[in-house]
Amino acid sequence: MAKKKTTFICQECGYHSPKYLGRCPNCSEWSSFVEEVEVAEVKNARISLTGEKTKPMKLNEVHSIQVERTKTDMEEFNRVLGGGVVPGSLVLIGGDPGIGKSTLLLQVSTQLADKGTVLYVSGEESAQQIKLRSERLGKIDNDFYLYAETNMQSIRAEIEKLAPDFLIIDSIQTVMSPEISGVQGSVSQVREVTAELMQLAKTNDIAIFIVGHVTKEGTLAGPRMLEHMVDTVLYFEGERHHTFRILRAVKNRFGSTNEIGIFEMQSVGLVEVLNPSQVFLEERLDGATGSAIVVTMEGTRPILAEVQALVTPTVFGNAKRTTTGLDFNRVSLIMAVLEKRCGLLLQNQDAYLKSAGGVKLDEPAIDLAVAVALVSSYKEQPTNPQEAFIGEIGLTGEIRRVTRIEQRINEAVKLGFTKIYVPKNSLSGIDIPKGIEVIGLARVNDVLQQVFKG
């Protein structure tokens, strides 16, 4: 009989301790240890992920294979995955409650049912509830298998019986293995179930999608190693009060990271947004102050977004700074540069900044647009609606070069912009398209003097 031993595991980071500790020495969380009984591993239980005995090989002796991806009807979804669903891959999708993760996977399941057998395992809803949700999304012509179960042994038995090509697990925190002690969603349960799903994916070439809950800090619940075990990690983002949803890849072994797909939540489900730049700019007011357009890169895709700023005199001793969709520390840095290098008195001004449309902007190339929006609101002078701004701002007031400047300019041309301000050092060796004036400058003060003459 296998020997059993008791151990204490931190529910936040997975740290093991032979005795109970009030505070985790690894992640510094209080009261996070839970007692669990571990069963000693059986020797030679697994030889390799594929179930075959392996041996060291020279790299030039390894045979390369051509993986054929399965494409869905959603081009945005295919883009984020790197071109389609890879057989034998394990994909983790995380997001806030009610953001639309189950709706997205239900729509994807109906499309993948044309390509092969789909098994949709739900530990949170019954088959009848999923049927009701599918009816709200419209008529679903394709048939795929629904299975409301949380026992991993039963799920494995049905997988061996049906031999599906695609498997959906909604969600990983509700599935438990009876061989492991601990409640559903505990560190040991999530780790063991994910390892078993990874084994099933690699040995049977099943593409598996698992849904992960998100904590209040915005990270995936469960051990951090969960993200390391899977092949792809996708975050489904958006605000409750906006209809737009962004599917973002933060890890992808089969494609580019930081790729995004944009959807709009409608009564018929999630609808692709094929031209997000136009959508984000269509509600911009002409002649409004505190607004600037930036061409940001999301993965390999250039997107035009609007940065808005509102600068007002403070009524308190300390000025207030608020950001939505922008990095707070980056905005504070830009305001300090404007005050020190450009002579603007902003220390007694409240500043409120946001990225319109609910999209999060976090790359350095947005700095120049943030600075222009702040100065526009401060001086009560509107910017030209046909002008865009690209560039990173340094602490000495210089405008530093950014990547993929040619793609950004071409995207601005498509949307009808006639003038764009870019870093001077980024202009070497690029072809400037017709119909747009590209101005390369080296200092942020030079840009402000041109945009706000006088």
C-alpha positions as CSV (number, residue, x, y, z in Angstrom):
1,M,0.0,0.0,0.0
2,A,1.3,3.4,-0.9
3,K,2.6,5.4,2.0
4,K,0.7,8.5,3.0
5,K,2.1,11.7,4.5
6,T,0.7,15.0,5.6
7,T,1.9,18.3,4.2
8,F,0.8,21.9,4.4
9,I,0.4,23.8,1.0
10,C,0.0,27.5,0.5
11,Q,-3.1,28.1,-1.5
12,E,-1.6,31.2,-3.1
13,C,1.7,30.1,-4.5
14,G,1.9,26.3,-3.9
15,Y,4.7,26.4,-1.3
16,H,5.1,23.1,0.7
17,S,5.8,23.0,4.4
18,P,6.0,20.0,6.8
19,K,4.2,22.1,9.4
20,Y,1.6,24.8,9.6
21,L,2.8,28.3,9.2
22,G,0.8,31.5,9.8
23,R,2.6,33.3,7.0
24,C,4.0,31.9,3.8
25,P,7.7,32.5,3.5
26,N,7.5,32.4,-0.3
27,C,4.6,34.9,-1.1
28,S,4.1,36.5,2.4
29,E,0.4,35.7,2.5
30,W,-1.2,35.2,5.9
31,S,-3.4,32.2,6.8
32,S,-3.0,30.6,3.3
33,F,-1.8,27.1,4.4
34,V,-4.1,24.1,4.1
35,E,-3.4,20.6,5.3
36,E,-3.4,17.9,2.6
37,V,-2.6,14.3,2.5
38,E,-0.2,13.3,-0.3
39,V,0.2,9.8,-1.7
40,A,3.7,8.8,-2.6
41,E,4.2,8.6,-6.4
42,V,4.5,5.2,-7.9
43,K,7.9,4.5,-9.5
44,N,7.9,4.7,-13.3
45,A,4.3,5.8,-13.4
46,R,5.0,7.9,-16.5
47,I,7.8,7.6,-18.9
48,S,7.2,10.7,-20.9
49,L,4.4,13.0,-22.0
50,T,3.7,10.9,-25.1
51,G,3.8,7.6,-23.2
52,E,7.0,6.5,-25.0
53,K,10.4,5.8,-23.7
54,T,12.8,8.6,-24.7
55,K,16.5,8.9,-25.1
56,P,18.9,11.8,-25.8
57,M,19.0,12.8,-29.5
58,K,21.1,15.2,-31.5
59,L,19.1,18.3,-32.7
60,N,19.9,17.6,-36.4
61,E,18.6,14.1,-36.0
62,V,15.2,15.2,-34.7
63,H,12.5,15.1,-37.5
64,S,10.5,18.3,-37.9
65,I,6.8,18.0,-38.5
66,Q,4.3,20.3,-40.2
67,V,1.4,21.0,-37.9
68,E,-1.9,21.6,-39.6
69,R,-4.0,24.1,-37.6
70,T,-7.8,23.9,-37.5
71,K,-9.3,27.3,-38.3
72,T,-12.6,28.4,-36.7
73,D,-15.0,30.9,-38.4
74,M,-13.7,33.6,-36.1
75,E,-10.6,35.2,-37.7
76,E,-10.0,37.2,-34.5
77,F,-9.8,33.9,-32.5
78,N,-7.5,32.3,-35.1
79,R,-5.2,35.4,-35.0
80,V,-4.7,35.2,-31.2
81,L,-3.9,31.5,-31.4
82,G,-1.3,32.1,-34.1
83,G,-3.3,31.0,-37.1
84,G,-5.7,28.3,-35.7
85,V,-6.1,25.5,-33.2
86,V,-3.1,23.2,-32.9
87,P,-3.8,19.5,-32.3
88,G,-2.6,18.3,-28.9
89,S,-2.4,21.8,-27.5
90,L,-3.5,22.9,-24.0
91,V,-5.0,26.4,-24.0
92,L,-5.9,28.3,-20.8
93,I,-8.5,31.1,-21.0
94,G,-8.9,33.4,-18.0
95,G,-11.1,36.3,-17.3
96,D,-13.4,38.1,-14.9
97,P,-16.8,36.4,-14.0
98,G,-19.5,37.2,-16.5
99,I,-17.1,38.6,-19.1
100,G,-18.1,36.0,-21.7
101,K,-15.6,33.1,-21.5
102,S,-18.3,30.4,-21.6
103,T,-20.1,32.3,-24.4
104,L,-16.9,32.4,-26.5
105,L,-16.1,28.7,-26.0
106,L,-19.7,27.8,-26.8
107,Q,-19.5,29.6,-30.1
108,V,-16.1,28.1,-30.8
109,S,-17.4,24.6,-30.0
110,T,-20.2,24.9,-32.6
111,Q,-17.7,25.9,-35.2
112,L,-15.2,23.2,-34.4
113,A,-18.0,20.6,-34.5
114,D,-17.8,20.8,-38.3
115,K,-14.1,19.9,-38.1
116,G,-14.3,17.0,-35.7
117,T,-15.8,15.7,-32.5
118,V,-16.2,18.2,-29.6
119,L,-16.8,17.3,-26.0
120,Y,-17.9,20.2,-23.8
121,V,-17.4,19.4,-20.1
122,S,-19.1,21.8,-17.6
123,G,-18.5,21.7,-13.9
124,E,-20.5,24.9,-13.3
125,E,-23.7,24.5,-15.4
126,S,-26.0,21.7,-16.2
127,A,-26.6,20.5,-19.8
128,Q,-30.0,22.2,-19.7
129,Q,-28.5,25.6,-18.7
130,I,-26.0,25.4,-21.6
131,K,-28.9,24.5,-23.9
132,L,-30.8,27.6,-22.8
133,R,-27.7,29.8,-23.3
134,S,-27.2,28.4,-26.8
135,E,-30.8,29.2,-27.7
136,R,-30.3,32.8,-26.6
137,L,-27.3,32.9,-28.9
138,G,-29.5,31.8,-31.8
139,K,-30.1,28.5,-33.6
140,I,-27.1,26.2,-33.3
141,D,-27.1,23.7,-36.2
142,N,-24.0,21.7,-35.2
143,D,-24.2,19.0,-32.6
144,F,-21.5,18.4,-30.0
145,Y,-21.4,16.5,-26.8
146,L,-22.3,18.1,-23.5
147,Y,-21.1,16.5,-20.3
148,A,-21.9,18.0,-16.8
149,E,-19.3,16.4,-14.6
150,T,-16.6,17.3,-12.1
151,N,-14.9,13.9,-11.5
152,M,-11.7,13.6,-13.5
153,Q,-12.0,9.8,-13.6
154,S,-15.4,10.0,-15.2
155,I,-14.2,12.6,-17.6
156,R,-11.2,10.5,-18.6
157,A,-13.5,7.5,-19.2
158,E,-15.8,9.5,-21.5
159,I,-12.7,10.9,-23.4
160,E,-11.5,7.3,-24.0
161,K,-15.0,6.3,-25.2
162,L,-15.7,9.2,-27.5
163,A,-12.1,10.0,-28.6
164,P,-12.9,13.7,-29.3
165,D,-10.7,16.0,-31.3
166,F,-11.5,19.0,-29.2
167,L,-12.2,19.1,-25.4
168,I,-13.6,22.1,-23.4
169,I,-13.2,22.2,-19.6
170,D,-15.3,24.9,-17.9
171,S,-13.7,25.4,-15.4
172,I,-10.5,23.8,-14.2
173,Q,-11.2,24.9,-10.6
174,T,-14.4,22.8,-10.5
175,V,-12.8,19.5,-11.6
176,M,-11.3,17.2,-9.0
177,S,-9.3,14.0,-9.0
178,P,-10.5,11.5,-6.3
179,E,-7.0,10.2,-6.0
180,I,-5.8,13.4,-4.5
181,S,-6.9,14.8,-1.2
182,G,-8.1,18.4,-1.0
183,V,-11.1,20.4,-2.0
184,Q,-12.0,21.5,-5.5
185,G,-9.9,24.4,-6.7
186,S,-7.0,23.7,-4.2
187,V,-3.4,23.8,-5.4
188,S,-2.9,20.1,-5.4
189,Q,-6.2,19.4,-7.3
190,V,-5.6,22.1,-9.9
191,R,-2.0,20.9,-10.5
192,E,-2.9,17.2,-10.7
193,V,-6.0,17.7,-13.0
194,T,-4.0,20.0,-15.3
195,A,-1.1,17.5,-15.5
196,E,-3.6,14.8,-16.4
197,L,-5.2,16.9,-19.1
198,M,-1.8,17.7,-20.5
199,Q,-1.1,14.0,-20.7
200,L,-4.3,13.4,-22.5
201,A,-3.7,16.2,-25.0
202,K,-0.2,15.1,-25.9
203,T,-0.9,11.3,-26.1
204,N,-4.1,11.6,-28.1
205,D,-3.6,14.8,-30.1
206,I,-6.7,16.4,-28.5
207,A,-6.9,20.2,-28.5
208,I,-8.0,21.1,-25.0
209,F,-9.4,24.5,-23.8
210,I,-9.6,25.0,-20.1
211,V,-11.3,28.0,-18.3
212,G,-9.6,29.5,-15.3
213,H,-11.0,31.9,-12.8
214,V,-9.4,35.2,-12.1
215,T,-8.7,36.6,-8.6
216,K,-9.5,40.1,-7.5
217,E,-5.9,41.2,-8.3
218,G,-6.6,40.2,-11.9
219,T,-4.4,37.1,-12.0
220,L,-5.4,33.5,-12.7
221,A,-6.6,31.7,-9.6
222,G,-4.6,28.7,-8.5
223,P,-0.9,28.0,-8.5
224,R,1.3,30.1,-10.7
225,M,2.7,26.9,-12.2
226,L,-0.6,26.4,-14.0
227,E,0.4,29.1,-16.6
228,H,3.8,27.3,-17.0
229,M,2.2,23.9,-17.7
230,V,-0.1,24.9,-20.5
231,D,0.9,25.8,-24.1
232,T,-1.1,29.0,-24.5
233,V,-2.5,31.5,-22.0
234,L,-5.3,33.8,-23.1
235,Y,-6.9,36.6,-21.1
236,F,-10.4,37.7,-21.9
237,E,-10.7,41.3,-20.9
238,G,-13.3,44.1,-21.0
239,E,-15.4,46.3,-18.8
240,R,-18.9,45.3,-17.6
241,H,-20.3,48.6,-18.9
242,H,-18.7,48.3,-22.4
243,T,-19.7,45.9,-25.1
244,F,-16.2,45.4,-26.4
245,R,-14.2,42.4,-25.3
246,I,-10.5,41.8,-25.9
247,L,-8.9,38.4,-26.1
248,R,-5.2,38.8,-25.4
249,A,-2.4,36.1,-25.7
250,V,0.2,36.5,-23.0
251,K,1.9,33.1,-23.7
252,N,1.8,31.1,-26.9
253,R,4.2,28.3,-27.8
254,F,2.7,28.2,-31.3
255,G,2.6,31.9,-32.2
256,S,3.2,35.5,-31.3
257,T,2.5,36.7,-27.7
258,N,0.7,40.0,-27.0
259,E,-1.6,39.3,-30.0
260,I,-5.2,40.5,-29.5
261,G,-8.6,39.8,-30.9
262,I,-11.5,42.2,-30.5
263,F,-15.1,41.2,-30.1
264,E,-18.4,43.0,-29.4
265,M,-21.0,41.4,-27.1
266,Q,-24.4,41.5,-28.7
267,S,-27.7,39.7,-28.2
268,V,-26.6,37.0,-30.7
269,G,-23.3,36.4,-28.8
270,L,-19.8,37.7,-29.5
271,V,-19.3,39.4,-32.9
272,E,-15.9,40.0,-34.4
273,V,-14.7,43.6,-34.7
274,L,-12.6,43.5,-38.0
275,N,-11.7,47.2,-38.0
276,P,-11.2,48.2,-34.3
277,S,-9.4,51.5,-35.2
278,Q,-12.6,52.9,-36.8
279,V,-14.7,51.7,-33.9
280,F,-12.5,53.3,-31.2
281,L,-12.4,56.7,-33.1
282,E,-16.0,56.9,-34.4
283,E,-17.3,58.8,-31.3
284,R,-14.5,61.4,-31.1
285,L,-15.8,65.0,-30.9
286,D,-14.4,67.6,-33.3
287,G,-12.8,70.6,-31.6
288,A,-12.7,68.9,-28.2
289,T,-9.6,69.7,-26.0
290,G,-7.6,67.0,-24.2
291,S,-7.7,64.4,-27.0
292,A,-4.9,62.9,-29.0
293,I,-4.7,59.9,-31.4
294,V,-1.9,57.3,-31.1
295,V,-1.1,54.3,-33.3
296,T,-0.3,51.5,-30.9
297,M,0.8,48.0,-31.7
298,E,-1.0,45.0,-30.2
299,G,1.1,42.1,-31.2
300,T,1.4,42.3,-35.0
301,R,-1.6,44.5,-35.4
302,P,-1.5,48.4,-35.5
303,I,-4.6,50.0,-33.8
304,L,-5.5,53.7,-33.6
305,A,-6.8,54.6,-30.2
306,E,-7.8,57.9,-28.5
307,V,-6.1,59.2,-25.4
308,Q,-8.2,61.6,-23.4
309,A,-7.0,64.0,-20.6
310,L,-8.8,66.5,-18.4
311,V,-6.6,68.9,-16.5
312,T,-8.2,71.2,-13.9
313,P,-6.9,73.3,-11.0
314,T,-6.9,71.4,-7.7
315,V,-8.9,72.5,-4.7
316,F,-6.8,70.5,-2.3
317,G,-3.2,70.7,-1.2
318,N,-2.0,67.8,-3.3
319,A,-3.0,67.4,-6.9
320,K,-4.9,64.3,-7.8
321,R,-3.9,61.9,-10.6
322,T,-6.3,59.3,-12.0
323,T,-5.8,56.9,-15.0
324,T,-8.1,54.4,-16.7
325,G,-6.5,52.0,-19.3
326,L,-3.1,53.7,-18.9
327,D,-0.2,53.0,-16.6
328,F,-0.3,55.4,-13.6
329,N,3.5,55.6,-13.2
330,R,4.0,56.3,-16.9
331,V,1.6,59.2,-16.8
332,S,3.3,60.6,-13.6
333,L,6.6,60.4,-15.4
334,I,5.3,62.2,-18.5
335,M,3.8,65.0,-16.4
336,A,7.1,65.5,-14.6
337,V,8.9,65.8,-17.9
338,L,6.4,68.4,-19.1
339,E,6.9,70.4,-16.0
340,K,10.7,70.2,-15.9
341,R,11.5,70.3,-19.6
342,C,8.6,72.3,-21.1
343,G,7.9,74.8,-18.4
344,L,4.3,73.8,-17.7
345,L,3.1,74.3,-14.1
346,L,1.2,71.1,-13.5
347,Q,1.9,70.5,-9.8
348,N,-1.3,72.4,-8.8
349,Q,-3.5,70.7,-11.4
350,D,-5.6,67.6,-11.1
351,A,-5.2,65.3,-14.1
352,Y,-7.6,62.6,-15.2
353,L,-6.6,60.4,-18.1
354,K,-8.2,57.4,-19.9
355,S,-8.0,55.5,-23.1
356,A,-11.3,55.7,-24.9
357,G,-13.2,52.5,-25.7
358,G,-12.0,50.4,-22.8
359,V,-8.7,49.3,-24.5
360,K,-5.6,49.1,-22.3
361,L,-2.6,51.0,-23.7
362,D,0.7,50.0,-22.1
363,E,3.5,50.3,-24.7
364,P,6.1,53.1,-24.7
365,A,4.9,54.5,-28.0
366,I,1.9,56.1,-26.4
367,D,4.0,58.7,-24.4
368,L,3.8,61.4,-27.0
369,A,0.0,61.2,-27.4
370,V,-0.4,61.3,-23.6
371,A,1.8,64.5,-23.5
372,V,-0.2,66.2,-26.3
373,A,-3.5,65.3,-24.7
374,L,-2.4,66.8,-21.3
375,V,-1.1,70.0,-22.9
376,S,-4.2,70.3,-25.0
377,S,-6.4,70.2,-21.9
378,Y,-4.1,72.5,-19.9
379,K,-4.0,75.2,-22.6
380,E,-7.6,74.7,-23.7
381,Q,-6.5,74.3,-27.3
382,P,-7.9,71.4,-29.4
383,T,-5.7,69.2,-31.6
384,N,-6.3,68.7,-35.3
385,P,-8.5,65.6,-35.7
386,Q,-6.4,64.5,-38.7
387,E,-3.2,64.3,-36.7
388,A,-1.7,61.3,-34.9
389,F,1.3,61.0,-32.5
390,I,3.8,58.2,-32.0
391,G,6.9,58.2,-29.8
392,E,8.4,57.3,-26.4
393,I,9.5,60.2,-24.2
394,G,12.7,60.1,-22.2
395,L,13.5,61.9,-18.9
396,T,15.5,64.5,-20.7
397,G,12.6,65.4,-23.0
398,E,13.8,63.5,-26.1
399,I,11.5,61.5,-28.3
400,R,12.9,58.0,-28.6
401,R,12.5,55.6,-31.6
402,V,9.8,52.9,-31.6
403,T,9.4,49.7,-33.5
404,R,7.3,49.0,-36.7
405,I,6.9,52.7,-37.5
406,E,6.1,51.9,-41.2
407,Q,3.1,49.7,-40.2
408,R,1.8,52.4,-37.9
409,I,2.0,55.0,-40.6
410,N,0.2,52.8,-43.1
411,E,-2.6,52.2,-40.6
412,A,-3.0,55.9,-40.1
413,V,-3.3,56.4,-43.9
414,K,-6.1,53.8,-44.1
415,L,-8.1,55.8,-41.6
416,G,-7.7,59.1,-43.5
417,F,-5.1,60.9,-41.3
418,T,-3.1,63.5,-43.1
419,K,-0.3,64.3,-40.6
420,I,1.6,62.2,-38.1
421,Y,4.4,63.1,-35.6
422,V,7.0,60.4,-35.1
423,P,10.5,60.1,-33.6
424,K,13.2,61.6,-35.9
425,N,15.4,58.5,-35.6
426,S,12.7,56.2,-36.8
427,L,12.4,57.6,-40.3
428,S,15.6,56.2,-41.7
429,G,15.1,53.5,-44.4
430,I,11.3,53.6,-44.5
431,D,8.9,54.3,-47.4
432,I,6.5,57.1,-46.7
433,P,3.1,56.5,-48.4
434,K,1.3,59.2,-50.4
435,G,-1.4,61.3,-48.8
436,I,0.2,61.8,-45.4
437,E,2.8,64.2,-44.0
438,V,5.3,62.5,-41.6
439,I,7.1,64.9,-39.3
440,G,10.1,63.6,-37.4
441,L,11.2,65.5,-34.3
442,A,13.7,64.8,-31.6
443,R,12.3,66.7,-28.6
444,V,8.9,66.8,-27.1
445,N,9.1,70.6,-26.8
446,D,9.4,70.8,-30.6
447,V,6.2,68.8,-31.1
448,L,4.3,71.0,-28.6
449,Q,5.4,74.2,-30.4
450,Q,4.3,72.9,-33.8
451,V,0.9,71.5,-32.5
452,F,0.1,74.4,-30.3
453,K,1.5,77.4,-32.2
454,G,1.8,80.4,-30.0
